[in-house]
Amino acid sequence: MSRIGKAPIEIPAGVTVTVDKDNVVTVKGPKGTLTQKVNSDLEVKVEGNHLVVTRPSDDREHRAQHGLYRALLHNMVVGVSTGYRKEMELVGVGYRAAATGQVLELSLGFSHAIYIKLPPEVKVEAKSERNKNPLIILESDDKQLLGQVCAKIRSLRKPEPYKGKGIKFVGEVIRRKSGKSASAK
């Protein structure tokens, strides 16, 4: 059996989970509401304050989907109860970020500013302190959407290995390379 799939999901206080006849799971909590369509082969049940996902057989496809849907449902429960938060750092001279509502303005060393319109589910905040790199703080109840938005922002200026300039996650270690001057002759 899938080790992840067989673990029950604990439902915290203030979160309600409903499963309808089409195997659509709806999770409501203080941070928002999320829905996920689960494969019709798998069975999702609410038992007390636990959510349990069971599979009909040990087929390869059923085993794979068992762990997948359990992880997706767990992410939904955590998202509506506590939420997810990502912090990104802009490393580079003149790199700036400013947030106005749902629009993020980035200055990344190009000849023009970049404007990104974020989905309404994602809250954005930009911080700039003196002698520190600018920060972009993103919060959402949907882990998948948050990761997708972060990947899009990061793709605008990935951290490069020689000087370390670019957009990176806070705490991320960039593997650095020595330049051509460091090579032995």
Biotite code that builds the C-alpha atoms (Angstrom):
import biotite.structure as struc

atoms = struc.array([
    struc.Atom([0.000, 0.000, 0.000], chain_id="A", res_id=1, res_name="MET", atom_name="CA", element="C"),
    struc.Atom([1.082, 3.561, -0.594], chain_id="A", res_id=2, res_name="SER", atom_name="CA", element="C"),
    struc.Atom([2.642, 4.928, 2.574], chain_id="A", res_id=3, res_name="ARG", atom_name="CA", element="C"),
    struc.Atom([1.397, 8.409, 1.809], chain_id="A", res_id=4, res_name="ILE", atom_name="CA", element="C"),
    struc.Atom([-2.011, 7.259, 0.573], chain_id="A", res_id=5, res_name="GLY", atom_name="CA", element="C"),
    struc.Atom([-2.902, 5.183, 3.599], chain_id="A", res_id=6, res_name="LYS", atom_name="CA", element="C"),
    struc.Atom([-2.188, 7.976, 6.116], chain_id="A", res_id=7, res_name="ALA", atom_name="CA", element="C"),
    struc.Atom([-5.440, 9.676, 7.186], chain_id="A", res_id=8, res_name="PRO", atom_name="CA", element="C"),
    struc.Atom([-5.693, 13.458, 6.878], chain_id="A", res_id=9, res_name="ILE", atom_name="CA", element="C"),
    struc.Atom([-6.576, 15.164, 10.151], chain_id="A", res_id=10, res_name="GLU", atom_name="CA", element="C"),
    struc.Atom([-9.214, 17.863, 9.737], chain_id="A", res_id=11, res_name="ILE", atom_name="CA", element="C"),
    struc.Atom([-8.500, 20.787, 12.103], chain_id="A", res_id=12, res_name="PRO", atom_name="CA", element="C"),
    struc.Atom([-11.220, 22.715, 13.955], chain_id="A", res_id=13, res_name="ALA", atom_name="CA", element="C"),
    struc.Atom([-12.944, 25.307, 11.766], chain_id="A", res_id=14, res_name="GLY", atom_name="CA", element="C"),
    struc.Atom([-12.470, 23.303, 8.548], chain_id="A", res_id=15, res_name="VAL", atom_name="CA", element="C"),
    struc.Atom([-15.352, 21.464, 6.883], chain_id="A", res_id=16, res_name="THR", atom_name="CA", element="C"),
    struc.Atom([-14.898, 18.803, 4.213], chain_id="A", res_id=17, res_name="VAL", atom_name="CA", element="C"),
    struc.Atom([-17.719, 17.596, 1.966], chain_id="A", res_id=18, res_name="THR", atom_name="CA", element="C"),
    struc.Atom([-17.623, 14.854, -0.673], chain_id="A", res_id=19, res_name="VAL", atom_name="CA", element="C"),
    struc.Atom([-20.444, 14.796, -3.237], chain_id="A", res_id=20, res_name="ASP", atom_name="CA", element="C"),
    struc.Atom([-21.617, 11.915, -5.436], chain_id="A", res_id=21, res_name="LYS", atom_name="CA", element="C"),
    struc.Atom([-19.331, 12.919, -8.349], chain_id="A", res_id=22, res_name="ASP", atom_name="CA", element="C"),
    struc.Atom([-16.244, 12.501, -6.087], chain_id="A", res_id=23, res_name="ASN", atom_name="CA", element="C"),
    struc.Atom([-15.686, 16.263, -5.898], chain_id="A", res_id=24, res_name="VAL", atom_name="CA", element="C"),
    struc.Atom([-14.122, 17.196, -2.547], chain_id="A", res_id=25, res_name="VAL", atom_name="CA", element="C"),
    struc.Atom([-14.837, 20.699, -1.201], chain_id="A", res_id=26, res_name="THR", atom_name="CA", element="C"),
    struc.Atom([-12.773, 22.034, 1.704], chain_id="A", res_id=27, res_name="VAL", atom_name="CA", element="C"),
    struc.Atom([-13.913, 25.213, 3.489], chain_id="A", res_id=28, res_name="LYS", atom_name="CA", element="C"),
    struc.Atom([-11.926, 27.003, 6.150], chain_id="A", res_id=29, res_name="GLY", atom_name="CA", element="C"),
    struc.Atom([-11.057, 30.414, 7.549], chain_id="A", res_id=30, res_name="PRO", atom_name="CA", element="C"),
    struc.Atom([-8.641, 31.186, 4.672], chain_id="A", res_id=31, res_name="LYS", atom_name="CA", element="C"),
    struc.Atom([-10.988, 30.224, 1.811], chain_id="A", res_id=32, res_name="GLY", atom_name="CA", element="C"),
    struc.Atom([-12.633, 27.406, -0.135], chain_id="A", res_id=33, res_name="THR", atom_name="CA", element="C"),
    struc.Atom([-10.951, 24.876, -2.443], chain_id="A", res_id=34, res_name="LEU", atom_name="CA", element="C"),
    struc.Atom([-12.389, 22.078, -4.591], chain_id="A", res_id=35, res_name="THR", atom_name="CA", element="C"),
    struc.Atom([-10.747, 19.051, -6.197], chain_id="A", res_id=36, res_name="GLN", atom_name="CA", element="C"),
    struc.Atom([-12.218, 16.377, -8.480], chain_id="A", res_id=37, res_name="LYS", atom_name="CA", element="C"),
    struc.Atom([-10.916, 12.978, -7.378], chain_id="A", res_id=38, res_name="VAL", atom_name="CA", element="C"),
    struc.Atom([-10.659, 9.985, -9.731], chain_id="A", res_id=39, res_name="ASN", atom_name="CA", element="C"),
    struc.Atom([-13.917, 8.005, -9.635], chain_id="A", res_id=40, res_name="SER", atom_name="CA", element="C"),
    struc.Atom([-12.017, 4.753, -8.890], chain_id="A", res_id=41, res_name="ASP", atom_name="CA", element="C"),
    struc.Atom([-10.813, 6.061, -5.512], chain_id="A", res_id=42, res_name="LEU", atom_name="CA", element="C"),
    struc.Atom([-13.116, 6.403, -2.530], chain_id="A", res_id=43, res_name="GLU", atom_name="CA", element="C"),
    struc.Atom([-12.925, 9.448, -0.255], chain_id="A", res_id=44, res_name="VAL", atom_name="CA", element="C"),
    struc.Atom([-14.657, 9.297, 3.140], chain_id="A", res_id=45, res_name="LYS", atom_name="CA", element="C"),
    struc.Atom([-14.913, 11.630, 6.113], chain_id="A", res_id=46, res_name="VAL", atom_name="CA", element="C"),
    struc.Atom([-14.601, 9.555, 9.311], chain_id="A", res_id=47, res_name="GLU", atom_name="CA", element="C"),
    struc.Atom([-14.950, 11.713, 12.404], chain_id="A", res_id=48, res_name="GLY", atom_name="CA", element="C"),
    struc.Atom([-12.282, 14.387, 12.148], chain_id="A", res_id=49, res_name="ASN", atom_name="CA", element="C"),
    struc.Atom([-10.214, 12.452, 9.585], chain_id="A", res_id=50, res_name="HIS", atom_name="CA", element="C"),
    struc.Atom([-10.332, 12.288, 5.792], chain_id="A", res_id=51, res_name="LEU", atom_name="CA", element="C"),
    struc.Atom([-9.486, 8.835, 4.372], chain_id="A", res_id=52, res_name="VAL", atom_name="CA", element="C"),
    struc.Atom([-8.669, 7.924, 0.758], chain_id="A", res_id=53, res_name="VAL", atom_name="CA", element="C"),
    struc.Atom([-8.946, 4.237, -0.229], chain_id="A", res_id=54, res_name="THR", atom_name="CA", element="C"),
    struc.Atom([-8.216, 2.468, -3.509], chain_id="A", res_id=55, res_name="ARG", atom_name="CA", element="C"),
    struc.Atom([-10.041, -0.520, -5.000], chain_id="A", res_id=56, res_name="PRO", atom_name="CA", element="C"),
    struc.Atom([-7.012, -2.583, -6.093], chain_id="A", res_id=57, res_name="SER", atom_name="CA", element="C"),
    struc.Atom([-3.231, -2.733, -6.190], chain_id="A", res_id=58, res_name="ASP", atom_name="CA", element="C"),
    struc.Atom([-3.010, -1.823, -9.881], chain_id="A", res_id=59, res_name="ASP", atom_name="CA", element="C"),
    struc.Atom([-0.100, 0.414, -10.756], chain_id="A", res_id=60, res_name="ARG", atom_name="CA", element="C"),
    struc.Atom([-2.426, 3.285, -11.753], chain_id="A", res_id=61, res_name="GLU", atom_name="CA", element="C"),
    struc.Atom([-4.516, 3.002, -8.577], chain_id="A", res_id=62, res_name="HIS", atom_name="CA", element="C"),
    struc.Atom([-1.399, 3.001, -6.389], chain_id="A", res_id=63, res_name="ARG", atom_name="CA", element="C"),
    struc.Atom([-0.045, 6.107, -8.111], chain_id="A", res_id=64, res_name="ALA", atom_name="CA", element="C"),
    struc.Atom([-3.313, 8.016, -7.861], chain_id="A", res_id=65, res_name="GLN", atom_name="CA", element="C"),
    struc.Atom([-3.860, 6.952, -4.247], chain_id="A", res_id=66, res_name="HIS", atom_name="CA", element="C"),
    struc.Atom([-0.816, 8.866, -2.997], chain_id="A", res_id=67, res_name="GLY", atom_name="CA", element="C"),
    struc.Atom([-1.361, 11.762, -5.421], chain_id="A", res_id=68, res_name="LEU", atom_name="CA", element="C"),
    struc.Atom([-4.933, 12.544, -4.409], chain_id="A", res_id=69, res_name="TYR", atom_name="CA", element="C"),
    struc.Atom([-4.193, 12.098, -0.721], chain_id="A", res_id=70, res_name="ARG", atom_name="CA", element="C"),
    struc.Atom([-1.353, 14.651, -1.026], chain_id="A", res_id=71, res_name="ALA", atom_name="CA", element="C"),
    struc.Atom([-3.561, 17.078, -2.982], chain_id="A", res_id=72, res_name="LEU", atom_name="CA", element="C"),
    struc.Atom([-6.330, 16.826, -0.372], chain_id="A", res_id=73, res_name="LEU", atom_name="CA", element="C"),
    struc.Atom([-3.820, 17.313, 2.460], chain_id="A", res_id=74, res_name="HIS", atom_name="CA", element="C"),
    struc.Atom([-2.493, 20.452, 0.746], chain_id="A", res_id=75, res_name="ASN", atom_name="CA", element="C"),
    struc.Atom([-6.065, 21.754, 0.481], chain_id="A", res_id=76, res_name="MET", atom_name="CA", element="C"),
    struc.Atom([-6.768, 21.176, 4.190], chain_id="A", res_id=77, res_name="VAL", atom_name="CA", element="C"),
    struc.Atom([-3.524, 22.877, 5.233], chain_id="A", res_id=78, res_name="VAL", atom_name="CA", element="C"),
    struc.Atom([-4.154, 25.721, 2.769], chain_id="A", res_id=79, res_name="GLY", atom_name="CA", element="C"),
    struc.Atom([-7.612, 26.665, 4.038], chain_id="A", res_id=80, res_name="VAL", atom_name="CA", element="C"),
    struc.Atom([-6.572, 26.365, 7.692], chain_id="A", res_id=81, res_name="SER", atom_name="CA", element="C"),
    struc.Atom([-3.087, 27.978, 7.836], chain_id="A", res_id=82, res_name="THR", atom_name="CA", element="C"),
    struc.Atom([-2.304, 28.979, 4.241], chain_id="A", res_id=83, res_name="GLY", atom_name="CA", element="C"),
    struc.Atom([0.976, 28.977, 2.336], chain_id="A", res_id=84, res_name="TYR", atom_name="CA", element="C"),
    struc.Atom([3.637, 31.683, 2.183], chain_id="A", res_id=85, res_name="ARG", atom_name="CA", element="C"),
    struc.Atom([6.664, 32.108, -0.112], chain_id="A", res_id=86, res_name="LYS", atom_name="CA", element="C"),
    struc.Atom([9.346, 34.768, 0.147], chain_id="A", res_id=87, res_name="GLU", atom_name="CA", element="C"),
    struc.Atom([11.460, 35.690, -2.863], chain_id="A", res_id=88, res_name="MET", atom_name="CA", element="C"),
    struc.Atom([14.574, 37.847, -2.843], chain_id="A", res_id=89, res_name="GLU", atom_name="CA", element="C"),
    struc.Atom([15.836, 40.095, -5.664], chain_id="A", res_id=90, res_name="LEU", atom_name="CA", element="C"),
    struc.Atom([19.647, 39.989, -5.757], chain_id="A", res_id=91, res_name="VAL", atom_name="CA", element="C"),
    struc.Atom([21.297, 42.568, -7.992], chain_id="A", res_id=92, res_name="GLY", atom_name="CA", element="C"),
    struc.Atom([22.167, 46.242, -8.208], chain_id="A", res_id=93, res_name="VAL", atom_name="CA", element="C"),
    struc.Atom([19.096, 48.310, -9.068], chain_id="A", res_id=94, res_name="GLY", atom_name="CA", element="C"),
    struc.Atom([16.647, 45.404, -8.796], chain_id="A", res_id=95, res_name="TYR", atom_name="CA", element="C"),
    struc.Atom([13.375, 46.672, -7.309], chain_id="A", res_id=96, res_name="ARG", atom_name="CA", element="C"),
    struc.Atom([9.868, 45.420, -6.668], chain_id="A", res_id=97, res_name="ALA", atom_name="CA", element="C"),
    struc.Atom([6.656, 47.323, -5.953], chain_id="A", res_id=98, res_name="ALA", atom_name="CA", element="C"),
    struc.Atom([3.176, 45.919, -5.371], chain_id="A", res_id=99, res_name="ALA", atom_name="CA", element="C"),
    struc.Atom([0.036, 47.906, -6.167], chain_id="A", res_id=100, res_name="THR", atom_name="CA", element="C"),
    struc.Atom([-3.080, 45.855, -5.501], chain_id="A", res_id=101, res_name="GLY", atom_name="CA", element="C"),
    struc.Atom([-2.774, 42.683, -7.583], chain_id="A", res_id=102, res_name="GLN", atom_name="CA", element="C"),
    struc.Atom([-0.105, 44.118, -9.911], chain_id="A", res_id=103, res_name="VAL", atom_name="CA", element="C"),
    struc.Atom([3.571, 43.474, -9.218], chain_id="A", res_id=104, res_name="LEU", atom_name="CA", element="C"),
    struc.Atom([6.064, 45.871, -10.830], chain_id="A", res_id=105, res_name="GLU", atom_name="CA", element="C"),
    struc.Atom([9.619, 44.574, -11.202], chain_id="A", res_id=106, res_name="LEU", atom_name="CA", element="C"),
    struc.Atom([12.785, 46.390, -12.285], chain_id="A", res_id=107, res_name="SER", atom_name="CA", element="C"),
    struc.Atom([15.277, 43.656, -13.168], chain_id="A", res_id=108, res_name="LEU", atom_name="CA", element="C"),
    struc.Atom([17.983, 45.414, -15.147], chain_id="A", res_id=109, res_name="GLY", atom_name="CA", element="C"),
    struc.Atom([16.082, 45.438, -18.438], chain_id="A", res_id=110, res_name="PHE", atom_name="CA", element="C"),
    struc.Atom([15.396, 48.677, -20.326], chain_id="A", res_id=111, res_name="SER", atom_name="CA", element="C"),
    struc.Atom([11.758, 48.513, -19.194], chain_id="A", res_id=112, res_name="HIS", atom_name="CA", element="C"),
    struc.Atom([9.784, 47.630, -16.081], chain_id="A", res_id=113, res_name="ALA", atom_name="CA", element="C"),
    struc.Atom([7.891, 44.326, -15.958], chain_id="A", res_id=114, res_name="ILE", atom_name="CA", element="C"),
    struc.Atom([4.273, 44.296, -14.755], chain_id="A", res_id=115, res_name="TYR", atom_name="CA", element="C"),
    struc.Atom([2.689, 41.031, -13.616], chain_id="A", res_id=116, res_name="ILE", atom_name="CA", element="C"),
    struc.Atom([-1.033, 40.786, -12.863], chain_id="A", res_id=117, res_name="LYS", atom_name="CA", element="C"),
    struc.Atom([-1.491, 38.203, -10.137], chain_id="A", res_id=118, res_name="LEU", atom_name="CA", element="C"),
    struc.Atom([-4.596, 36.039, -9.627], chain_id="A", res_id=119, res_name="PRO", atom_name="CA", element="C"),
    struc.Atom([-7.016, 37.286, -6.930], chain_id="A", res_id=120, res_name="PRO", atom_name="CA", element="C"),
    struc.Atom([-6.288, 34.215, -4.742], chain_id="A", res_id=121, res_name="GLU", atom_name="CA", element="C"),
    struc.Atom([-2.660, 35.325, -4.259], chain_id="A", res_id=122, res_name="VAL", atom_name="CA", element="C"),
    struc.Atom([-1.833, 38.184, -1.886], chain_id="A", res_id=123, res_name="LYS", atom_name="CA", element="C"),
    struc.Atom([1.397, 40.038, -2.669], chain_id="A", res_id=124, res_name="VAL", atom_name="CA", element="C"),
    struc.Atom([3.564, 42.358, -0.620], chain_id="A", res_id=125, res_name="GLU", atom_name="CA", element="C"),
    struc.Atom([6.871, 43.971, -1.589], chain_id="A", res_id=126, res_name="ALA", atom_name="CA", element="C"),
    struc.Atom([9.400, 45.083, 1.031], chain_id="A", res_id=127, res_name="LYS", atom_name="CA", element="C"),
    struc.Atom([12.457, 47.236, 0.469], chain_id="A", res_id=128, res_name="SER", atom_name="CA", element="C"),
    struc.Atom([14.813, 48.011, 3.352], chain_id="A", res_id=129, res_name="GLU", atom_name="CA", element="C"),
    struc.Atom([18.009, 49.987, 3.176], chain_id="A", res_id=130, res_name="ARG", atom_name="CA", element="C"),
    struc.Atom([21.160, 47.850, 2.641], chain_id="A", res_id=131, res_name="ASN", atom_name="CA", element="C"),
    struc.Atom([19.045, 44.700, 2.139], chain_id="A", res_id=132, res_name="LYS", atom_name="CA", element="C"),
    struc.Atom([17.787, 42.950, -0.959], chain_id="A", res_id=133, res_name="ASN", atom_name="CA", element="C"),
    struc.Atom([14.146, 43.689, -1.915], chain_id="A", res_id=134, res_name="PRO", atom_name="CA", element="C"),
    struc.Atom([11.668, 40.978, -0.884], chain_id="A", res_id=135, res_name="LEU", atom_name="CA", element="C"),
    struc.Atom([8.484, 39.764, -2.541], chain_id="A", res_id=136, res_name="ILE", atom_name="CA", element="C"),
    struc.Atom([6.129, 37.993, -0.119], chain_id="A", res_id=137, res_name="ILE", atom_name="CA", element="C"),
    struc.Atom([3.362, 35.878, -1.663], chain_id="A", res_id=138, res_name="LEU", atom_name="CA", element="C"),
    struc.Atom([0.537, 34.246, 0.323], chain_id="A", res_id=139, res_name="GLU", atom_name="CA", element="C"),
    struc.Atom([-2.293, 31.985, -0.802], chain_id="A", res_id=140, res_name="SER", atom_name="CA", element="C"),
    struc.Atom([-4.484, 29.098, 0.319], chain_id="A", res_id=141, res_name="ASP", atom_name="CA", element="C"),
    struc.Atom([-3.801, 27.192, -2.941], chain_id="A", res_id=142, res_name="ASP", atom_name="CA", element="C"),
    struc.Atom([-0.314, 25.617, -2.869], chain_id="A", res_id=143, res_name="LYS", atom_name="CA", element="C"),
    struc.Atom([-0.325, 24.692, -6.546], chain_id="A", res_id=144, res_name="GLN", atom_name="CA", element="C"),
    struc.Atom([-1.286, 28.189, -7.731], chain_id="A", res_id=145, res_name="LEU", atom_name="CA", element="C"),
    struc.Atom([1.255, 29.806, -5.398], chain_id="A", res_id=146, res_name="LEU", atom_name="CA", element="C"),
    struc.Atom([4.045, 27.598, -6.748], chain_id="A", res_id=147, res_name="GLY", atom_name="CA", element="C"),
    struc.Atom([3.044, 28.384, -10.321], chain_id="A", res_id=148, res_name="GLN", atom_name="CA", element="C"),
    struc.Atom([3.092, 32.161, -9.673], chain_id="A", res_id=149, res_name="VAL", atom_name="CA", element="C"),
    struc.Atom([6.492, 31.900, -7.941], chain_id="A", res_id=150, res_name="CYS", atom_name="CA", element="C"),
    struc.Atom([7.910, 29.913, -10.866], chain_id="A", res_id=151, res_name="ALA", atom_name="CA", element="C"),
    struc.Atom([6.646, 32.542, -13.327], chain_id="A", res_id=152, res_name="LYS", atom_name="CA", element="C"),
    struc.Atom([8.247, 35.385, -11.336], chain_id="A", res_id=153, res_name="ILE", atom_name="CA", element="C"),
    struc.Atom([11.514, 33.456, -10.946], chain_id="A", res_id=154, res_name="ARG", atom_name="CA", element="C"),
    struc.Atom([11.646, 32.678, -14.683], chain_id="A", res_id=155, res_name="SER", atom_name="CA", element="C"),
    struc.Atom([11.957, 36.404, -15.464], chain_id="A", res_id=156, res_name="LEU", atom_name="CA", element="C"),
    struc.Atom([15.518, 36.495, -14.049], chain_id="A", res_id=157, res_name="ARG", atom_name="CA", element="C"),
    struc.Atom([16.837, 33.162, -12.773], chain_id="A", res_id=158, res_name="LYS", atom_name="CA", element="C"),
    struc.Atom([19.822, 33.323, -10.402], chain_id="A", res_id=159, res_name="PRO", atom_name="CA", element="C"),
    struc.Atom([23.019, 33.018, -12.394], chain_id="A", res_id=160, res_name="GLU", atom_name="CA", element="C"),
    struc.Atom([25.972, 31.013, -11.021], chain_id="A", res_id=161, res_name="PRO", atom_name="CA", element="C"),
    struc.Atom([28.785, 33.564, -11.472], chain_id="A", res_id=162, res_name="TYR", atom_name="CA", element="C"),
    struc.Atom([27.598, 36.619, -9.520], chain_id="A", res_id=163, res_name="LYS", atom_name="CA", element="C"),
    struc.Atom([24.445, 35.150, -7.958], chain_id="A", res_id=164, res_name="GLY", atom_name="CA", element="C"),
    struc.Atom([22.208, 37.866, -9.441], chain_id="A", res_id=165, res_name="LYS", atom_name="CA", element="C"),
    struc.Atom([18.538, 37.136, -10.067], chain_id="A", res_id=166, res_name="GLY", atom_name="CA", element="C"),
    struc.Atom([15.325, 36.227, -8.272], chain_id="A", res_id=167, res_name="ILE", atom_name="CA", element="C"),
    struc.Atom([15.681, 33.461, -5.696], chain_id="A", res_id=168, res_name="LYS", atom_name="CA", element="C"),
    struc.Atom([13.727, 32.056, -2.771], chain_id="A", res_id=169, res_name="PHE", atom_name="CA", element="C"),
    struc.Atom([14.765, 33.207, 0.696], chain_id="A", res_id=170, res_name="VAL", atom_name="CA", element="C"),
    struc.Atom([17.083, 30.552, 2.128], chain_id="A", res_id=171, res_name="GLY", atom_name="CA", element="C"),
    struc.Atom([17.866, 29.016, -1.268], chain_id="A", res_id=172, res_name="GLU", atom_name="CA", element="C"),
    struc.Atom([21.541, 28.279, -1.832], chain_id="A", res_id=173, res_name="VAL", atom_name="CA", element="C"),
    struc.Atom([22.799, 29.108, -5.310], chain_id="A", res_id=174, res_name="ILE", atom_name="CA", element="C"),
    struc.Atom([25.662, 26.941, -6.527], chain_id="A", res_id=175, res_name="ARG", atom_name="CA", element="C"),
    struc.Atom([28.382, 29.378, -7.476], chain_id="A", res_id=176, res_name="ARG", atom_name="CA", element="C"),
    struc.Atom([31.052, 28.945, -10.153], chain_id="A", res_id=177, res_name="LYS", atom_name="CA", element="C"),
    struc.Atom([34.402, 30.622, -10.361], chain_id="A", res_id=178, res_name="SER", atom_name="CA", element="C"),
    struc.Atom([34.964, 32.708, -13.484], chain_id="A", res_id=179, res_name="GLY", atom_name="CA", element="C"),
    struc.Atom([37.555, 32.181, -16.181], chain_id="A", res_id=180, res_name="LYS", atom_name="CA", element="C"),
    struc.Atom([40.184, 34.114, -14.186], chain_id="A", res_id=181, res_name="SER", atom_name="CA", element="C"),
    struc.Atom([40.241, 31.325, -11.589], chain_id="A", res_id=182, res_name="ALA", atom_name="CA", element="C"),
    struc.Atom([41.295, 28.640, -14.071], chain_id="A", res_id=183, res_name="SER", atom_name="CA", element="C"),
    struc.Atom([44.851, 27.292, -13.872], chain_id="A", res_id=184, res_name="ALA", atom_name="CA", element="C"),
    struc.Atom([47.191, 28.112, -16.738], chain_id="A", res_id=185, res_name="LYS", atom_name="CA", element="C"),
])
